[in-house]
C-alpha cells in the first residue's frame, strides 16, 4: 500500500503513575433502569526505569486494540489504545479508546478486538461492539467506548505526563494492527524529532512526533510507547513519498499532550446513557470550515498573458460556510482575513509548497467564533478545439465572509 498522505492503517518500574478525573461525571442507565453515576479517570505517568522488551510489551500490548469501522459500502481497519475507564455499579464498566479520526471517518458501526495475555503466555482476543463518543478531524483524534460485562477488567495505557519532555533518541515501540490482520504487532525505533510541522493530506499542517519505527496500513490509531511503558504518542501517518520525493522511515505520531487534550475534551462534552451516545463530544474552539485546497498553475487572464501559482480551494460539503458562495466550482484564493488581520496569498516566492504551508497555517488557526473573510477569483475554463482547454483566473475579485462555527463530528 502506498503511504502518501494519511494512512488508514495505520528491572521493576519505578514510575509514578496517577490518574486524573475528567471534569464532571458520566451518567448511565443500567439494564434494570437503575441510574448510575461514575467518574471517568485517565492515567498518566511521569515515566520511570526502563523495562526489558519482554516486560514492557507484556504490560502494554493488551492496551492496544484492533478497530474495525464499517459502513454500508466499506469496511476498514485501524488501531486504538484503551486510555481509561468509568467504573460503575451494576451493568459492568465503560472503557474509552483513543484512535485516529480518519480511522472512524465515514463509519456507522465499530468493533474493537481486545487482547488478553494469560499467565502462561497464551493470547486470546475478545470482540466488543463500540460506540463513537466523538471525533476531531483537524486533530485527527477520535474516541470510542465499550461496555464490558460485570467482573471484566481491561488494561489501560498511561499517557506520559508531558510529551514535551520526550527527547530525540528516546527508544520507542509502535504497536498496532498492520494490514488490518496482524493485531498486536510491534516495531521498534527511536524518536527522530519531537515537533515537525507536517502537511497531512486531508487535514493540513499538524505538529507531530517523528519516528523511524516501521508503520504500515492498519497501524493508524495505535500507540507509540517508551521503554517504561508510557504512551508518548498516537500513530497517525507514514510516508514513502513526501513533497514528490521518495522517502524511507518517515513516520509520525500525534504527541501525547495533544492526543490527551483532544481525547479528554471529546469525553467531557459527550452525552450518553444506556449504552447509547445521545450527543457527540467535541473539542471546544475547533471550527467547522470543510474546505479542501491545493495549488495549481493558472493563466492570469483569458488572453494567456501570464501564469501564476495559485491556491485553489473548494467547499467539501454542504455544511461548509463557503458552500453558498462556492457551489459552481473551485476558486483561486488570494487572501484570508481572520479577526481583522489580512493574510495575502496571491504571491508565493517559495512556490507551491510554501504557499500550501502558509495556507495550512492560517486555516488551521481559525477557531470557532472567529470572523473570516476569504478573497477569491473564479477559476474559468476556455475550450481550445474539441479535445483541449485551459484554465484562467476570472477578472472579478470576490469576497465571502462568515463567523466560524463550532465543529462537531456527526457521522
N, C-alpha and C positions, 0 to 999 in steps of 0.2 A: 504494500500500500504506500502510495506517495504520502509524504508527510509535510506538504507545504501548507502553511496556514494552520488553522486549528485542526487537531486530530481528535476524532472521536475514538477514543481508544476502546486511547489512550489511556569478673570479680563481683561482688554484690553491689548493687547500685546504691550510691549514697545520695541519690536525687531527692530533693524536697518536692513533693507533689501535693498540690492543694486544689481545691475546687472552688469555683466562684458561681454564685447563683445568678441566673438571668433575672432582669428586672421583672417583678411581678410573678404571678403563679399561673399555671395552666389548670383548666378545669375540664373534667371529663365525666361522662355518664357511663357507668358500668352496665353490664348486661341486664341486671335486675332493675335498672332505673335509678340506682344509687348515685348521687352526685359525689364525686371525689375530687379533691384538690391536691396538687402536689407542686413542689418547686423543681425546676429544671437545673441541673448542675452540669457544667462542662469543666473537665480537669485541665490544668496546665502545670508545667513543671519548670523548675529552674535548670534542669539538666543534672548531670552527675557523672559518676565514674563510668568509664567505658565498659561495656559488656562484651563477651565473646560473640562472634557472629551467631553461633547456635543459640546462645542465651537471648540475645536481643530479638532474633527472629521468632523464637518461640513465644516471646512476650507480645510482639506487635502484629504478627501475621493475622491472628484472629480478629484484629480490629479493622482489617481491610476487607471489604465485601465486593462481590461482583454485582453490578447493576444492569438490569435489562429494562430498556424503555420500549414500549410497544404502542403503536397506533393502528388505525385500520389498514394502513398500507405498508407499514415497515416495522422492523424490529432492529434495534441497535443495542450494542453492549458497551459498558464502561466500567468504572470502578467507583468506590466510595470509602469513606472512613467513618466508623462509629465514634462520635465525639462526646456523647453524653446521654444521660437518661433522665426520665422523670418517673421516679419510683413512687407508686401509689398503692392504695389498698384495693382489695377486690380483684378486678379482672386483669391482673398482670401489670407489666411495666411498659412504658413507651421509651423508645430509643431514637436518637436523632443521628442522621447520617449526612455528612457533607460530601458533595460531589461537584462536578462542573455543571454550569448552566447548559453548555452545549451537549452534555450527555442526556439531559432530560428534555431538551427543547423539542417540541412537537409531539411528545409522548402523551398518551392518555391513561396508561396504566404502567405500573412499575413493580418489579420484583427484585429483591436482593437475596443473594446466597451468602450465608454466614458460615465461616469456617470454625470448626471446633477441633482442637488437638487434645486427644486423650493422654493420660499419664504414660501410656506405653508407646506414644508417638502416632497412634492411629488417627487419621484425619477423615472427618466427615463434614458434610455441608447440609445446612437446613435452609430451605427457601421460605421467605416471608413476603407476603404482599405488602407493598409500601405505598404511603400517601405522599403527595407533593406538599410540602409546607410552604415553599416559596422559592423564588429564583431572582437573581440579579444578572442581567445579560452583560452589562458593562464591566462587572467584576468577575464574570464567569464562575459564579458560585450559586449553588442550589442546595436545598436541604430536603431530605426525605425523612419520614418517620415510619417505624414499625412498632407494633404492639405484640409482645411475646406472651405466652401463657404464664399463669401464676407459677412461681417457683423457678422460672428460667431467668438466668442472668447472662448478659452479653458482656464481653470485654470491650472497654473503651480506650481510645488513644488519648494521650495528654499532649496538648499543644505546648511547645516551648514558650516560656513566659515572655520572651522578647526576641523575635526573629531578627531584629536589627543588630543583635549582638552576634549572630552567626557569622563566622569568618570564612573567607576564601580558603579552600583547602580542607574544610571540615568533611570528614568521611560521611557518606550518606547511603541509605538503602532506599531504592524505589520499589514499591510493592503495588501490584495491580493485576489486571486481567487482560494480558495482551492477546490480541486477535479475538477476544471475546470467548475464548475457550480454555485459557490456561490460567485460571484464577489462582491467586496466591503466589504468583511468580515474583522472584526477587532479582533485582540487578543492583550492582554496587558501583559507586563512583565517588566523586568529590563535588563540593560546591565550587563551581568555576567562576562565578561572580554573584554578588549578593543583590545588586539592583541594576537591572538592564531595562531600558526603555525599548520595548519590543512592539512592533506593529503586528498585531494578531488579527488575522483575517476574520471579518465579520464583527469585530469588536472595536478595534482602534488601538491606540497606544496603551499598553499595560506595563507597569513596573514589576518585573519578575526576577526570581532567583534562577540562575543558570546552573545546570549540572551536566556532567558527561555520563551519568548513569543512563543506560540504554532505555529508551522509551519507544513503545510500539503501539499500533492501533489497539484500543481497549484499555490502555493504561490511564486515560484521562479520568480525573477524579480520585485517583489513588494517592497514597501517602508517600512523602519523602521524609525519612526519619534519620536522626543522627545515631551514633553508636551507643547512646544511653537509652534509646527508645523514644526520645522526644520527637513529636511531629513538627517539622520545621517548614513544611510546605505542602500544598496540594497540587499535584501534577496537572498541567493543563495543555501543554503544547510541545511539539517536537518537529524538527525540520530536516529534510535532506536537500532542500533548496531554499535560499533566503536572498531576497533582493536580486533574483535572477542568477545566483551563484550556487554551485554545488557545495554542500557542507556535510560534515560528519560530527556526531556527538554534540549537536546544538539543541539542547532540550531545556525546558523551562517549567517552573512551578510557581504558583501563587504563594508569596511569603505567608508564614503562619499568622502574623499580625493582621494582614489584610483578610485572609480567609476567616479567621476567628471573628473579626469585626462584622463581616458580612453575614456569616452564619448565625451569630447571636442576634443580629438585627432581624433577620428573617424569622427566627424562632420567636423573638419577643413580640413581633407585630402580627403574627398569625393568630387565628381563632379556630377552634375545633372542639368537637365533643362526640362521644360515642363512636370513635373510630372514623370520623369524617373531618375534613377541613372545610369550615364554612367561610373563611376569609383567608386568602393567601397573604403570607408575610411579604415585607418589602424592606428596603434599606432607605431610610428617610433621607431625602435630598436627591436621590437618583432621579434623573429627568427622563421623560419619555420623548425621544426625538424620532426614532425609526427612520433614519436616513442612512443610505449607503452611498459611498463615494469612492472615486478613484481618480486617476489623471489620464488625460488624453491630449494629443497634439491636434489642434484645430486651426483652420484658417480663420483669420481675424475678421474677414468680411466676405461677401459673396463674390468679390472680384479677384479673390486669391492673391491679394497683395502682400500677405504675410501670414506667418504661422506662429502659434504660441502654445506653450504647455499650460493646460488649464485644469482646474479642479472641477470634475463633473460629478453631479450628485443626483439622486432620485429619492423620492419618498418610498420607503419599503413596505408600507401598509396603509390602510385607510385611516388608522388611528394617528398617523404622523401629523403633527401640527402644520406641516408643509403640504400635506396631501391636497387640500382645496386649491392651492396655487399651482401645484406641480402635477396635475393629472395628465398633462399632454407631453410626457417625455422627460428626458434628462435635462439638467440645467448646468450652466457653467457658473460656479460660484466665484464672485470677485472679492467679496468681503463679508465678514461676520462681525456684528456689533453685539456685545454682551454687557448689559447694565451700563450702557453709555460708552464703553471702550471699544473702538473700532479696530479690527484686525484686517489688514489689506492682504488679500490672497490672489491679487491679479498678476503679480510678478514673483517669480522664484529664481534667484540666482543659482540655487543649488540643484535645479532640475526637478523632475517628478518626485524623487524620493524625499527631498527636503520639503516640497510642497505638501506631500501626504503627511509627513511627520508634523508639520505646523498645523495642518487642519485637524489631525488627530488630537493634538494637544488642546486646541481651542474647544473642540466639540466635547471631548471627554471631561472638560472642566465645567461645563454647563450644569447647573443644579436646578432642581425644582423651585419655581418662584422667580427665576432669572428672566429678565426681559431680553429677548433676542430679535435682532433684525438681520435678515440674510439678503445681501445684494447679489443679483444674478442676471445672466442673459440667457435667452433661449438658445438651444443648440438646433440649428436648422440644417436641412439636407437639400442638396440640389442634384438632380439626376443628370448624368452625362451619358448620352446614348441610351441603350437598352439594358446594359448589364452593370454599369458602374455609377457611383455617386460620390460626392464629397460633403463633409460636414463643416459648417462655419458658424461663427457667433452672430446672433441677432444684434441689431444695432441699438435696440432699446434697453436701457438699464432698468431693471425692475427690482422691487423690494417685497419681502414677506416678513411680517412681524408677528410675534406671539409671545405669550408667557409660558415658560416650560412647566409642564405638569408632572406630578409625582408618577414615577414608573412603578407599576405593579404587574408582575408577570401573571397572566391568566391563560393557561393552555386552551 
